[in-house]
Amino acid sequence: MDEDTRYAAVRSRDARFDGEFFFAVETTGIYCRPSCPAVTPKRPNVRFFASAAAAQGAGFRACRRCRPDAVPGSAEWNVRADVVGRAMRLIGDGVVDREGVAGLATRLGYSARQVQRQLTTELGAGPVALARAQRAHTARVLIQTTDLPITQIAFAAGFASVRQFNDTMREVYASTPSALRAAAPKGRTARRADTPGAGIPLRLAHRGPYHARAVFDLLAREAVAGIEEVGGTPGRRTYRRTLRLPYGTGIVAVDERTGSSGSATHPGGWLDARMHLTDQRDLTTAVQRLRRLLDLDADPYAVDGRLGADPRLAPLVAARPGLRSPGAADPEELAVRALVGRPAAEGLVRRYGKALDAPCGALTHLFPEPAVLAGAEPEGTLGALTTALADGAVRLDPGADRDDAQAALLALPGLDATTVAVIRTRALGDPDVAPPGADVPDSWRPWRSYAVRHLRTAGELEFP
């Protein structure tokens, strides 16, 4: 988009572009999302940025009215397989906070200088600034929606010190953490979030329509006893699962929600979620993994626009606007499940899964790690897959190269192309995968994974 087109989107308050770019007003020192309801500024006073981090780096603070830091992530990073797209997925997973820029560069196979240059050229901010913007957003959400102690929030959001936390919040929001909490709407922090029963309540934003029913139907059909469960009646279901995280473990829950806005003049909607974590530093990672599982950063306008123009898919898109292509909360777990199927996966959980220190209802275990499975059942295709995952011969993390991963998977004995296509779609989050032998034309690119999901949901293709 050129700047005139972007300004037109700002004038029309078009929420389809929330998260795709940001605009700042030089006369006020504030940056906003395109759908901000405030009076449209004059064109000479407007600057555009590819990321919130770039706007912050230029000295602008976040608008308190439209909360530009709270928009869904750009769908572009799900589509792109280049180093910038892979870097953005890793930053979202908290790699920079845990391993620094050097760790990010190592995972990408580039030097730190190359990663810094490519991100700065395209997004106007380097990996440290992008991670800093993410930490600031996480902190603001916790400040205004929970009553966790401020010091605990600082470390939960990924800050190295309370001083760094306070300085960042003043720079980004022109406000102290205490003032942000005082300005929160009444009733938002009524529940304690640091008690075992409450968890940390969050709203997971999405753009445009979100067809929750199909997503929750899939989660219910695939749920593996011991690590997952779906309860409630259609339209009001809750999905819960256990997670193995970098610093500890977690139990996450997300509620099905229907009726969210999908018009071009409204920002979409959200799903209510709760996080129970043994270590609060895992919050950002847990949120991002849940977002990938539920495909919350997708651009339904782009997907439905392309697929809805096809005569075969048009009635399916019209019946289910905003249909998502779910990913995986744990890519390595998904790969094993895609290979062995649900009943066998439940057996693996019972035999080799690690029991939770504090079981929560039907959630009692973590899915066994690849190294554990490789040692316990080293033979056959399962042994080959788990060994490759454990020793790094196959990488399925958010920064993995999708083509390299597919080639490595196909090289394993006994792993067929159909299973590999499922792994590429779900574990690697590729939006453009066609199952072998399926009638999926190239005209549906780059959204063939979504087209397949439409066909399967409508009963025109069998689920793998």
N, C-alpha and C positions, 0 to 999 in steps of 0.2 A: 504494500500500500504506500502511495506517496502521501505527503503531508496534507495536501488538499483533501484527499479521500478520508484521511484520519480526522481532519477537522470536521468534515461532514458527519462522520460517525459521532463525534462529540456533540455537535449541534442537535442531532436527532436522539441523543442519549441512548445509543444503540448498544444494548447489553451483550450482543453477540461478540463484541470485541473486548469485553472485560477480560483482563489477563493477557490479551494478545499484545496490547501496548498500553502505555500510560501517558497522560499529559500533565504538564505543570504550568502554573500561572506565575509569571515573573513578578507581577505587581503584588501578589499575596504571599509568595514563597511556599505555595502548597501544591502537591501533586494529587491527581485523582484518577479514578477509573473512567472510561468513556461514558458510562451511564450515570455519572454523578448528577443528582437532581438540582444542583446549584445553578445559578444564572450562568449561561454560557459566556466565557470570557472573550474579549476581542482577539481576533486572529494574531495581530502583531505581538500580543502578550503571551502566546502559547508556545511551549516547547514540548516535543514528543520524545519518549524514551521507550526502549525495548524491554526494560525491566524496572521493577520497583527499586532494585539496588542501584541502578544507574541514576534514577531520580534522586535518591537519597544521597548518592555520592556528589551530585551537583548542588547539594545544599537545600533541597526542598523537603518539607515535612509532609507526612501523610494527612490527607483530609479527614477530619473527624466526622464528616457527614456520610461520605460514601465508603469509607474504610477500604481504600484501594489495596491494602495488603492482604485483605481477606478473600480476594477473588480466587476462583479455581486456577490451578496452574495452566499454562499454555498447552493446548493439545498438540502443538508442534513437536514437543519433546517426545511424545509417544510415537509419532510418525517417523521422525528422523532417526537414522541409524549411524550418522556421522559422529565425530568426536564431540561436537557441541551438544548434540542430543543426548549422547551417552553420559557426558559430564553432568548435564542438568539432572538426569535421573539419579546419578550417584550423589550429587549435592543434596537433592531432596531426601535421600535415604540417610543423610547425616554423616557421610564419609569424611567430609572436610572437618567437621567437629571432632570426629574420633581419630582420624589419621593425618589430618593436615593436608596441605596442597600437594606435598610429596607423595602421600598415600594415594590421593586422587590420580595424580599423574601416572603412578606405577600401575594402577588398575587399568588405565586407559592405554598404556604402552607408549606414552609420549613423555617428553621432558616437562618439568614444571613451567619452564619459560614458554614452551609451545602452547600449553593449556591456557596459561594466563593470556597470551597474545590472542588466541582464537576466541576466547570468551569475551575479552575486552572489545575486540573488533566488532563482534556481532551483537553483544548485549550491552556494551557500554560499562561493564563491570566485570571484575575478575572473580575467581572462586571464593576468595575470602569475603568480598563484599556481598556476593550472592548468598553465602551461608549466613552472614550477619543479618541480612534482611529477613531470612527465614527465621532466625532465632528471635528477632524483634517481634515478628508476627506471633510466634508461639507464645512468647512472654505476655504480649498484650491480651491474647485470648484467655490465658490463665488468670491474669490480673483481674479481668472484667467478668469472668464467668465462674470463678471459684474463690474460695477464701483461703487457699493455700498461703502459707507465710511467704512474704516477698523474697526472702533469702532462698527458700526452697524453689520458688519459681525461677530464680536466676539460673540455678544449676540444672533444673529440669528442662529449661529452654536451650541449654547447651553453652551458656556463658562460662568463661573460665574463672571469673571473679565477680563479686558484687559491684565493684567499682566499674568494671567494663560494662556490666548490665545497666547500671544507672546512667552512665555516659551515653550509651547507645539509645536508651529510651528517651532521653532528653533531646538527642539529635534527631531521631526519627519522628517523634510525636510532640516535640516541644513541650514536654510534660514529664513530671517525675512519676515513678511507679505508683506512689501513694495517691497522687492527684488523678491518675488514670482510674484507679480503683474507686475513688470517691465519685468520679463522673459516670460510673457504670449505672445502667438502668436499675431501678429498685427491683429487688426480688431475684436478680440474676445470680447473686452469690449467697442465696439463703441456705443452700445445702453445703455441708462441709464436704470438700473433695478429698480430704486426706484421711477419711475414715474408711474402713474396709467395705462397708456396705454401699457407699455412694459412688466411688470411683471418680474419675475426672470427666465431667460432662462436656461434650464438644458438639459443635455443629459442623458437619462436613459439607461444604458448599459445592454445588455443581452448576454448570451453565445450561440454560435451556431446559427442555423437558427431560424427565428421567423416568423410564419405564421400569419402576421398581418391582412390579409383580414378576416379570420374567426373570429378573436377577435373583429374587428370593426363591422362585420356583427352582431355579438351577441349584442354588445353594442347598435347598432342602433335599433335592434329589441326590446330590453328591455328598452330603454330610457324613463324615466318618465318626462313628461313635467313640467317645472318649476325648476327642479333640474339638468336635464341633457339635452344635445342635441348633435347630430352628424351631421355635415355639410360637404359639398364637395362631390366630385365624388369618386367612388371606386378607391383605390390606392393613393388618395390624401385627405382623410377625416381627420377631426379634431373632437376629442371627448372632450367635456367640461362638467364640473359638479361642483356643490357646495359641500363644505365640512364643517362639524362642527369639530373644532379642539380644543385641550386643552386650548389654550390661546385666541382663536378668531375664525374667519371664513376664508374660502378661496375659490377661484375659480381656478381650475386647468384645463389645456388644454394639450392634447397630440396629436401629428400628426401621422397618419398612414405612415409607411415607408416600401417600398418594396426593394428587391434586396440586403439586407445585407448579408454579407459573412457568410457561415456556414461551411467552411472547417476546417479540423483539425489543420491547420497551421495559422489560423487567429482568432482573438479574438471574432468574432461574429459581433455585430453591436450595434445600439442604436435607441431609439425613442426620438425625440425632444419634450420637454415639456416646459410649462410656468406656473409659480405659482404666483397668486395674493393673498397675505395674509394680513389680518388686523394686524397681529402680527408676525414679522419675526422669533420669537422663535419657531413657528410651522413648520418651513421649513422641518426639518428632519422627523417629523411625517408625514407631507403631502407627502413627497417623498416615504416613506415606504408604506403608504397606497395605493398610486398609483401603486407602484411596485407589491403589492399583488393583486390588481385588475387585472393587466395586466399579472400576472404570469411571471415576468421578471427574477426571480431567479431560474427558472427551469433548469434542465439539459436535454436538448433535445437529447443528445447523448445516455444517459442511457435509456430514455423513448423510443426513436425510435428503439434503439437496441433490447430491450426486446419485444416490440409490433410488430416490423417489422419481427420477427422470427415466428410469428403466421400466418398460411396460410390465415385465414380470414381477418386479419388486414393488412397484408403485402402490398396489393395494395393501401389501404387507407393511410398508412404511407408514401409510395413512392409518392403519389399524394400531400400530405400535410406535408412535413418534418417540424419539429419544431412547430407542432400544440400545442397550450397551453390550459390549463384548467383554465380559468379566475376565480378570487376570488371575493373579495368585498372590496370596499373602506371604507364602514361602515357596519360591520357585523350585527348590530342590525337592521339597515335599510333593509338589504338583507333578514333577517328572516321574517320581516313583509311583504315585497314584495313577497317572495316565498309563503306566506300563502294566500294573498288576490289577487295577480295578478296585472298586469300593470294598467288597467283602474281604479280599486278601489284604487290603490296606488296614482294615480293622483288626485283622489277625496280627499284623506287624506291630500295631500300636499296643495290643495286649501283651505280646511277647517281649518287645524290645523298647517300647516307649518309656520315657522317663516320667515317673509319677510326680505330680505337682506336690509341693510341700503343703499346700492348703487347697485341696480339691474344692471346686465350686459347682455344686449340683452334679450334673452329668459330665462335666468337664473335669477329667481326672489326670490326663497325661499330656505330654508334648509328643509330637510325631518324632520317631527315632531319627537321629542324625545319619547322614550317609555313611560316615566312618563306622558307626555301630552296626548298620545293616551289612556293610561290606565284610566286617569281621564275623558276623553271625551267619550270614548266608552268602558266601563268596561265589557260589556256583551259578551258572546260567546267565541269562540276560540281566536279571536283577543284580547279581553280583558284579557284572561288568559295568552296569550303569552307576551303581553306588560307589564302586571303586573309582571310576572316572570323576564323579562328583567330589569325592573325598580328596583325591590327589590333585584336583585342579585341571585335569585333562579336558573336562567339560565345565564351562562357566555359564551360569544362568543368572548371575547377579544383575542389578539394573544397568550396569555399565558394560555388560558383555556384548561382543559383536555378534549379531544374530546369525549372520552367514557362517561365521567360524563355529558357533555353537551347533548349528544344524549339521555342518559337515562332520564335526566330532561325534555327534549323536548317531548319524547314519553309519559311521565307521564301527560302531559297537556291534558285536555279534548278536543277532536276533532282534534288534530294534527296527521295526518296520516304519515305512514312510508315513503311514497314517498316524501312528503314535508320535512321531517326531513333529508332524504338523500341529498336533494338539499342544505339545510342549512349546513350540514356537509361538503359537497363538496365546496361550495362557501364561506360561512361565516367563516368556520373554516379552509379552505384551505387544506383539506385532499386530498392527491393525489390518494387514494386507496379506493374509494367508489363505490359500485355496487347498482344501484337502485333496489328496490324490484321487483321481477318477471322478470328482464331482464336477457338475456342469456350472462352473464359475468363470464367466468370461472376463477378459482383461478390461473391458469397458467399466467394470465395477471397481477398478483400482482408484485410489489407494485404500479402499475400504472393504476389501473382500472378506475379511474376518467378520465384519458387521453384516454383510450380505448373507454369509453362511449362518450366522446367528438368527437372522430373520427366517431363513428357510427351515432351520431346525425348530425354532419356536412355533412356526406354523405347521409343523409336521411333514414338511416336504423333504427333509433330510433326516436320517436317523442320527441320534446322538452317539458319539464314539463311546 
